[in-house]
């Protein structure tokens, strides 16, 4: 079952995080932008689009979201949202040039099926971009240790970057690039290649 209850009840509180943490939000957006395809007129899909906080500024017009409350917020930003889950994407094969999942994999029931479905709906040569909090980072360890106190992360499963890479490769993706941000001691919007320093990691794989 999709873990939507907190998002149904506290969708406004979820959006307030972005208002209270603008530096982290902008750093994450900047990182994802660096990984997006730079060709003109490509069509992307965000899986777990939430309230559209990433899709809207990144120019993604289509999303999948299991929470009706979150979907309604995204639709107000002009995003076409289809109610559904990451493990059973309601689109034909080879429909999109890229698929984006930002802080989504920690909430899915089956990460392997999620990546398999993303692979299926991508066109040949298309890419997947996964943005997530690295479980091995200071922030990731904090979230994991305090899950019971969080409305949103109580039932979340956090993954290390090597785990995510392994799941992507098992799904058939070739690793393209990895970026990290929210790096302790660095500039607030600093982005570096690789992982192991930053709390937020972006991983790009190609079909």
C-alpha positions as MATLAB code, in Angstrom:
seq = 'XXXXXXXXXXXXXXXXXXXXXXXXXXXXXXXXXXXXXXXXXXXXXXXXXXXXXXXXXXXXXXXXXXXXXXXXXXXXXXXXXXXXXXXXXXXXXXXXXXXXXXXXXXXXXXXXXXXXXXXXXXXXXXXXXXXXXXXXXXXXXXXXXXXXXXXXXXXXXXXXXXXXXXXXXXXXXXXXXXXXXXXXXXXXXXXXXXXXXXXXXXXXXXX';
ca = [
       0.000    0.000    0.000;
       1.363    3.464   -0.844;
       2.448    5.470    2.201;
       0.120    8.399    1.541;
      -1.652    8.974    4.872;
       0.677   11.713    6.193;
       0.630   13.474    2.827;
      -3.153   13.390    2.743;
      -3.396   14.830    6.260;
      -0.484   17.258    6.251;
      -0.049   18.409    2.657;
       0.109   22.049    3.745;
       2.801   21.281    6.333;
       4.780   19.472    3.640;
       4.766   22.558    1.443;
       5.814   24.726    4.365;
       9.130   22.849    4.551;
      10.159   24.443    1.259;
       9.290   27.889    2.589;
      11.221   27.314    5.807;
      14.268   25.785    4.076;
      14.746   27.852    0.901;
      18.520   27.346    0.718;
      18.266   23.548    0.804;
      15.385   23.606   -1.670;
      17.265   25.774   -4.152;
      20.398   23.650   -3.828;
      18.410   20.509   -4.594;
      16.733   22.167   -7.575;
      20.109   23.325   -8.888;
      21.527   19.810   -8.645;
      18.580   18.228  -10.457;
      18.788   20.850  -13.223;
      22.404   19.851  -13.840;
      21.307   16.260  -14.459;
      18.325   16.943  -16.735;
      18.704   16.329  -20.486;
      19.822   19.505  -22.234;
      18.112   18.728  -25.550;
      15.149   20.928  -26.480;
      11.584   19.650  -26.336;
      12.147   16.514  -24.296;
       9.212   15.164  -22.294;
       9.725   14.250  -18.683;
       7.674   12.457  -16.050;
       8.021   12.984  -12.317;
       7.093    9.916  -10.300;
       5.909   10.908   -6.851;
       5.336   14.450   -8.071;
       3.861   15.492   -4.721;
       2.729   19.101   -4.730;
       4.820   19.942   -7.800;
       7.639   21.706   -5.962;
      10.198   20.194   -8.339;
       8.181   19.526  -11.480;
       6.890   23.105  -11.843;
      10.214   24.988  -11.735;
      11.928   22.265  -13.771;
       9.352   22.451  -16.562;
       7.953   18.934  -16.103;
       4.332   18.835  -17.185;
       3.301   15.283  -16.251;
       3.394   13.563  -12.880;
       2.238   10.456  -11.072;
       1.155   10.748   -7.442;
      -0.799    8.427   -5.108;
      -1.981   11.193   -2.750;
      -5.038   13.067   -4.018;
      -4.333   16.025   -1.728;
      -0.806   16.431   -3.046;
      -1.935   15.906   -6.632;
      -4.491   18.701   -6.286;
      -1.734   21.092   -5.225;
       0.434   20.104   -8.191;
      -2.458   20.555  -10.611;
      -2.843   24.152   -9.428;
       0.684   24.696  -10.766;
      -0.367   23.479  -14.210;
       0.926   19.915  -13.945;
      -1.139   17.060  -15.346;
      -1.199   14.534  -12.534;
      -2.306   10.931  -12.897;
      -3.224    9.186   -9.668;
      -1.104    6.063   -9.408;
       1.907    4.395   -7.835;
       5.529    4.100   -8.883;
       5.309    0.312   -9.116;
       2.559    0.392  -11.770;
       2.980    3.465  -13.944;
      -0.161    4.150  -16.029;
       1.677    4.884  -19.285;
       2.623    2.872  -22.378;
       6.135    1.625  -22.998;
       8.694    4.167  -24.260;
       6.554    7.231  -23.455;
       9.119    9.617  -21.952;
      12.609   10.996  -22.525;
      13.372   11.077  -18.812;
      11.869   10.073  -15.476;
      12.521   11.996  -12.269;
      12.099   10.695   -8.733;
      12.949   13.175   -5.959;
      12.691   11.957   -2.341;
      10.316    9.303   -3.674;
      12.152    5.996   -3.356;
      12.097    6.125    0.459;
       8.288    5.918    0.315;
       7.707    3.241   -2.330;
       6.740   -0.312   -1.403;
       9.032   -1.969   -3.944;
      12.105   -0.122   -5.195;
      12.990   -2.840   -7.709;
       9.564   -2.694   -9.335;
       9.696    1.103   -9.230;
      12.915    1.182  -11.248;
      11.668   -1.552  -13.593;
       8.573    0.517  -14.370;
      10.656    3.647  -14.910;
      12.835    1.692  -17.339;
       9.747    0.467  -19.194;
       8.199    3.891  -19.787;
      11.474    5.440  -20.968;
      12.364    5.727  -24.631;
      15.587    4.001  -25.727;
      18.439    6.219  -24.630;
      16.234    7.957  -22.079;
      17.397    8.577  -18.539;
      16.278    8.241  -14.958;
      17.253   10.828  -12.353;
      16.929    9.854   -8.699;
      17.273   12.508   -5.998;
      17.445   11.248   -2.438;
      18.879   11.753    1.013;
      21.892    9.462    1.399;
      21.313    7.173    4.364;
      25.022    7.304    5.198;
      25.106   11.113    5.434;
      24.759   12.999    8.701;
      21.257   14.128    7.698;
      20.306   10.637    6.570;
      21.373    9.144    9.879;
      19.438   11.853   11.717;
      16.274   11.161    9.714;
      16.597    7.410   10.239;
      17.194    7.771   13.975;
      14.230   10.109   14.428;
      11.708    8.494   12.099;
       9.183    7.880   14.858;
       9.038   11.622   15.575;
       8.362   12.606   11.953;
       4.960   12.886   10.306;
       6.431   12.047    6.918;
       9.391    9.729    7.516;
       7.846    7.394   10.078;
       7.449    4.606    7.505;
      10.246    5.652    5.170;
      13.094    3.384    4.077;
      16.374    5.192    3.553;
      18.995    3.888    1.124;
      22.697    4.476    0.760;
      23.965    5.712   -2.593;
      25.658    2.361   -3.427;
      22.350    0.594   -2.764;
      20.481    2.905   -5.134;
      23.149    2.430   -7.814;
      22.892   -1.345   -7.438;
      19.095   -1.301   -7.801;
      19.345    0.917  -10.883;
      21.863   -1.381  -12.517;
      19.739   -4.430  -11.738;
      16.860   -2.697  -13.546;
      19.031   -2.326  -16.648;
      20.292    1.243  -16.299;
      23.850    2.250  -17.096;
      25.273    4.658  -14.537;
      25.849    8.079  -16.110;
      26.694   10.535  -13.332;
      26.336   11.321   -9.632;
      26.149   14.735   -7.971;
      25.877   15.763   -4.314;
      24.881   18.888   -2.425;
      24.004   20.022    1.129;
      27.664   19.473    1.993;
      28.637   20.359    5.568;
      31.143   23.198    5.632;
      30.706   24.088    1.955;
      28.818   26.935    0.300;
      25.068   26.473    0.730;
      24.505   25.741   -2.969;
      27.778   23.900   -3.598;
      27.493   20.889   -5.892;
      30.239   18.306   -6.295;
      30.634   15.160   -8.329;
      30.288   11.817   -6.591;
      28.886   11.084   -3.164;
      29.989   10.628    0.433;
      30.025   14.278    1.474;
      26.617   15.712    0.677;
      23.302   14.828    2.290;
      21.364   15.078   -0.970;
      22.518   12.968   -3.896;
      21.384   12.926   -7.521;
      22.012    9.775   -9.543;
      21.495    9.606  -13.294;
      21.148    6.355  -15.223;
      20.604    5.750  -18.922;
      18.421    3.143  -20.581;
];
